[in-house]
Amino acid sequence: MLYDNPDAFLICAFKHDNALCDPEPGATAPRQYACQSGCGNTVRTDTHAHQLQAWASEIDQLAAHAPGPVGKRLRANADKLRRTADTHDATAQTAEALA
């Protein structure tokens, strides 16, 4: 079963034994609010990567008007989102290649 998580910009191909979201014993679905970076259940599409880039740009706009430490933290978050999108772009495979 696939679970779309638009807040995390990914899809979860939930397998309880691999889940880093700490699901309850016997759970058949992920804790979508607790997605963890590096979980083996996650799948990101090109659309998700584009959304990450767009969200990073929005955060940069907020950072430009935020006081020093807050702006710095926002820019760091935007950079992290861009790195995630860049990693996707560099390692993405087509569905045909995976079949």
N, C-alpha and C positions, 0 to 999 in steps of 0.2 A: 504494500500500500504506500502511495506517495502522499506527502503532506506539504502543501505549499505554505511557506512562511514568508509573506511579503515584508514583514518587519525586519527579518534577517537577510532578505534578498537571496533566498535559496529555497530548495526543495529538500525535504527529508525523506529518504528511502528507508523508513524505520525498520531497524533490526534491533531488538531489545539488547542483545549481548554486546553490540557495538556502541550503543547510545551513551554519549557523554552528558546528556541532559538529566541524568539520574532519575529515570522513570521508576515508578512503583513496581514492585515484583508483579509479574503477570500482565503489566500494561501492554496494550496493543497499539498505543499511539504515543508520540513523543510529547514532552513538555515543551511546547513551542516557545514559551516565554523564556526558556532556559537553554536555548541553543548555545553550543560551545564551539568556538573556533577549533578546527582540526578534527572534528567528529567525522568518522568514516562513513556516516550515513548521509552526509550532505552532498547535494548536487547543485551546481550553479549553472544557469543558462547564460547565453550571451545577453539576453534581456536583463537578467539580474546584474551582470557586470556593467551594462550601460546605466542602469538605475543607481548603482553604487557611485559611478562617476558623477552623475547628475546631483546626487545627494551631497557628495563631497564639495561640489561647486557651491551649493546652497550654504553649506556650513562655512566655507571660505568667506562668503558674503557676510554672514553673521559675525565671523571673527574679525572682519575689517572694522566693525563698529563696536567691538567688545573691549573692555579694559584689559590691560596687559596680560595678567595670568590667565584670565578666562579666554582671551583671544588666542593665546599660545596653546592652551588645551584644545580649543576647537580646531585650530590648524593641525595639531597632531592627530586628532581624530580623522579629519579630512584626508590627511596623508595616509593613514592606515587603510581607510576605505579605498583610496586609489591603488595602493599596493595590492590589496585583495583583488580588485578588478584587473590590474595588470597581470597578476599571477594567473587569473582565469584566462585572460587573453593569450598568455604565453603557453598555457598547458591544455587548452580546450581541445576536445576531440569531437568529431562528428558522430552522430548516432550510428551511421554506417560503419565507421571505424571500430566502434565498440561491439558491433554484432558479430 
